[in-house]
Amino acid sequence: MNSLKQRLNPINQRRLGMFFSNPRAKWSLWIFLVLFTASLFSEFIANNKPVLVFYDGGIYSPILTSYSETTFGGDFETEADYSDEYVIELINEKGWAIWPPIPYSYDTHISGLEHPAPSPPTSKNWLGTDDQARDVVARVIYGFRISILFALTLTIGSCIVGVFVGAVQGYFGGKIDLVGQRFLEIWGGLPVLFLLIIMANIVTPSFWWLLAIMLLFNWTALVDVVRAEFLRGRNLDYVRAAKALGVPDNKIMARHILPNAMVATVTLVPFLLAGAVTTLTSLDFLGFGMPPGSPSLGELVAQGKGNLQAPWLALTAFTVLAALLTLLVFIGEGVRDAFDPRLVTR
């Protein structure tokens, strides 16, 4: 951290110091990074396949590679079912296996439950199961990863498009700005939810389809902020001097005005992340989000609504969403304060 701080200019050093001087923002960032990093290795945390299998002198990784049952002395050429006691006995005869901490994947239908699904929390299923006998902890881990990856991808794409459009409008002004503003007024007034419902009936919803559709409407949130900064920055003396010297417009925009405009943009990024998570959760809850069976926080909310006799489902969904959104909001507040020129100067 110190080496990174030394590479920054004095202003960014003060901003970084201001952010980490806020305990709430600092700890929220570290907790979020730990949770997100752990979710990237969901297959090694919750899976119905062993992480490693040592069999007859060989080393196998069922999580990364598919092996047939005959590899372990079975009879079938199909992929081995590691939840089958017969396959487990075959492996234990000539070797042993290392299992993930949670021996269930997000789509594993657990048989032999002590109670009918949805079953309450037990020592095997820490947060119980849903109404399809799937482990709730496993679905939360995978659903958390999908939500964050979707939100990050959507936010990055929205920032790229929104900053570009706002920069062009603000820098050139005139008819370009006038036409752009009228287009944004029309585009921003379209009913996004109804369009998503129509698209869901035309094509099968998927991660990339949802991302593309949401990106069509989400980029407008940054245009006004960037446009205002470029409208102000194009009249500054050093920008006019660069124009007089014949510096191309694209270099002026990128070198002289964009760094100042990015200050306002960066402060909005954590809140855009929180909004993207909420949007995906809402769509999954309504049934217009990820394909059926996909691990999703919104689908868990729907499970809690449909199974009021199983309060652990609703409590789990509420706790996970509340914790995730709280972390993102606290990080956003820290970034906002860090880029506030009054606080940084003080």
Buried (B, 14 or more C-beta within 10 A) or exposed (E): EEEEEEEEEEEBBBBBEBBBEBEBBBBBBEBBEEBBEBBEEBBEBBBBBBBBBBBEEEEBEBBEEEBEBEBBBBEEEEEBBBBEEEBBEBBEEEBEBEBBEBBBBBBBEBEEBEEEBBBBBEEBBBBBBBBEBBBBBBBBBBBBBBBBBBBBBBBBBBBEBBBBBBBBBBBBBEEEBEEBEEEBEEEEEEEBEEEBBEBBEEEEBEBEBBBEBBBBBBBBBBBBBBBBBBBEBBEEEEBEEBBEEEBEEEEBBEEBBBEEBBBBBBBBBBBBBBBBBBBBBBBBBBBBBBEEEBBBBBBBBBBBEEBEEBEBBBEBBEEBBEBBBBBBBBBBBBBBBBBBEEBBEE
